[in-house]
């Protein structure tokens, strides 16, 4: 899978994470920043810099999925399967 596709999936997961946590899904600033980052990843995703682009894309996807405001934590709050707070 190319780095551009992985980064686009991460961006989608970021938007879904905001939505799942009842936050604004997108803003003009976020769209501009992510479009710029997607263009940079797409430019790096060819030739000798392809491994670097893939590394950045997979790191961004991991950061989005493991953040405290991710889609996974939003779904856990809704279903009640998250961990209980420490007493």
Residue pairs with C-beta under 8 A, 6 or more apart in sequence:
2 45
2 54
3 41
3 42
3 44
3 45
3 50
3 53
3 54
3 56
3 57
3 58
4 38
4 41
4 42
4 45
4 53
4 57
6 54
6 57
6 58
6 61
7 37
7 38
7 41
7 56
7 57
7 60
7 61
8 38
9 61
10 57
10 60
10 61
10 64
11 34
11 38
13 61
13 64
13 65
13 70
13 71
14 34
14 64
15 25
15 26
16 71
17 64
17 67
17 69
17 70
17 71
17 73
17 74
18 24
18 25
18 26
18 69
19 25
19 74
20 71
20 73
20 74
20 75
20 78
21 69
21 73
21 74
21 77
23 69
41 53
41 56
41 57
44 50
44 52
44 53
44 56
45 53
45 54
64 70
65 71
65 72
67 73
73 82
76 82
